[in-house]
Amino acid sequence: MAFLNININDFNYNLPETEIAKYPLPNRSDSKLLIYNKGKIYDKHFKDLPSILQKNDLLIFNTTKVIRARLIFRKLTGAKIEIFCLEPHAPSDYEQIFQETESCKWKCAVGNLKKWKQGKLIAEYTVNGKKISLEAKRVDGLNNYQIIELKWNNKNITFGDILEHAGKTPVPPYLKRDSEEIDKNRYQTVYSEQKGSVAAPTAGLHFTEELIKKLKDKGIKTANLTLHVGAGTFKPVKSDFIKDHEMHTEHFIVGKELILSLMSNKNNNVAVGTTSVRTIESLYLLGVKLQKDKNPEALHLSQWEAYNLPLTLSPKEALTNILSYMDKNKTEYFEASTQIMIVPGYKFKMTDKLITNFHQPKSTLLLLVDAFIGNDRKKVYDYALKNNFRFLSYGDSSILIP
């Protein structure tokens, strides 16, 4: 597997600080849109997307909703401690943990951890017009995160209420600013539904309800999935060779409707964002795994598994295996997790077109883009830099058609 020796330094480029968008544009769909179509590069605006996509294209949206996952505490000494809720621990289900009314446990990143050696942290908040006392206690420390137990003194308040009123929006660290009022709405897609992400699926930030209506009026179809984006999406590749980088795991859920749409829209799948790519490509690969193991204990795709599986099944055959699994288990939803790392050499099975923002140098997302359009990735990024495109989460967008 020669691709394991890919050097991340070959995916570096000079990104001036001035090119990073610190704030969103006033209107979402006014952002610039770079079009890469089979080697040809030109640009328009995102609101022109209906004239670029074809009738019967299938737009695949990630409907995850960003939670206000950052909670601020202060010690009696005045030291600021930030608790960043990354993933539910107990209960481990997202929907259930947001409904808890007394206590819950989260896997967390803790800012200024060295100042919190022992004891509990207590913060006073006003939630739904009522004052509550929120208590944080360290339960365990594991690798890169802490298990934090959170308790509060009002059984009429859910943990979801607490985050909504007391939490701060987890804007990306490379913005180099604190979250502000504008981020509550703009660091969220207009179609977000299911709470659980600590980072936005940023390719979707350019869509407006009006634009989606225009796309549907043209005959362009839409389908939804949910992949909760973890903080690992910002994890830099620190090792020289990608074989030494550990990819983060993300959980996703898809309904039968999406699977049927993917089966009937051959060669028309337009993934909105890299999270949608990771999900639909993982669907195919898990369908391949189900060919051999009809009753797996866990539905999970490990980091390099995609490069070892026999990829002889057609997308329709792989998705049929998933439908059979769902029917056997009498469920309308397919839930799984993926650690897939898509790098040059990966063979795409489900993604025909990709809408995505411009990513950080030496990032796993840049590796994915290179895997999708090959070495032309350099031409795309050179064009964007020379033509005043705005980069990263609040920046401009591109549609890539290999």
C-alpha positions, 0 to 999 in steps of 0.5 A, a space after each residue: 500500500 504505497 499510499 501509506 507513504 504519502 508525505 503530508 508536506 506535499 500537501 502544503 501551500 502558502 495561505 496568508 492570514 488575510 485570505 482566511 474569512 473571519 466572518 461570513 458574508 451578509 448574504 449566504 449565497 453571495 459567496 464566490 463559487 469556483 467551478 472545476 469541470 473536467 480540468 476547466 476552471 472558472 468562477 461564478 457565485 453560489 447563487 448561480 448553482 441552479 445553472 451549473 447543476 443538471 436536472 436529476 442531480 441529487 444533492 446530499 445534505 448533512 442535516 447535523 446541527 451544531 451544539 453550543 458545546 463550550 461551557 465556561 467556568 471560573 475557579 475562585 482564584 479567577 482562573 478560566 476553565 473551558 469545558 468543550 463537550 465533544 461526545 456523549 459518554 453516559 448516556 451515549 446517545 445524542 438525543 437521550 443526553 440532551 433530554 437528561 434533567 439531572 446529570 450526564 457525562 461527556 467526553 470533553 476537551 478542557 482548556 487550561 486543564 493544568 489549573 484544574 488539578 482537583 475539586 469541582 467547578 461551579 457556574 451560575 447560569 440563567 436558563 429559561 428565565 430560571 437561575 441554575 447552578 451547574 457543577 462539573 467534576 472530572 471522572 477520568 482522563 483518557 488520551 486526548 480528552 477527559 470524562 466530565 460529569 455535569 450536574 445541575 439543580 433544576 429537574 425542569 431544565 434539560 441539558 439541551 436547554 443548558 447548552 442552548 442558553 449557557 453554551 458558546 458556539 464552537 467556532 474553529 480555532 483558526 478564526 482566532 476569535 471568540 464566538 459572537 452573536 452572529 455565529 449562533 445563526 451563521 455557523 449553522 446550515 439552514 437545513 440543520 435538524 439533529 443536534 450533535 456536531 461541534 463543528 459545522 458541515 461548512 459546505 452547506 453554509 452557502 445555501 439559503 431556503 430560497 436557493 434550495 427552492 430554485 434548485 428543486 424547481 429545476 428538478 434537482 433532487 435532495 436527500 438527507 443524512 446525519 453525520 455528527 462532526 467532531 472536533 477531530 475535523 480540525 486535528 492537524 496532521 503532525 506526522 510526516 507520513 499519513 500512515 502515522 496519523 490517527 483519523 477521528 471516528 464519526 457517527 452517522 445515521 441514514 434513512 431508507 429514503 436516502 439509500 433508495 435515492 442513491 440506488 436510483 440516481 446513478 452517476 448523479 450524486 452531488 455530495 454537499 461537503 466532505 462529511 457527506 462524502 465520508 458517509 456515502 462512501 462508508 455506506 458502500 464499504 459497509 455494504 461490502 462488509 455485510 456481504 460476508 458478515 450478515 450479523 456484525 456485532 458493530 457496524 464500523 469502518 476502520 481507518 484503512 479498511 477501505 483499501 483492503 476490502 474487495 470492491 467488486 460489488 456495484 453500488 446498487 449491490 452494496 446498498 441492497 445489502 444494507 437494505 436487507 440488514 435494515 429489513 432483517 432488523 426491522 428499522 428504517 434507519 441505518 446507524 454506523 461509525 466511520 474512521 475512513 481516511 480518504 487519500 490519493 489512491 482511493 477509488 470513489 464509488 458513490 460520489 460524482 460531484 463535490 461541493 466544498 470550501 477551501 481547506 487548510 494546508 496539510 489537512 486530511 480534507 485537502 487529501 480528500 480533495 486531491 483524491 477526488 480531482 487528482 493533481 489538479 487540486 493545485 491548479 484549483 487552489 492557485 486559481 482561488 488564491 489569485 482570484 481573491 477567494 475567501 478560505 476556510 469555514 466562513 470562506 467561499 465555495 467550489 464545486 468539483 466535477 472530475 
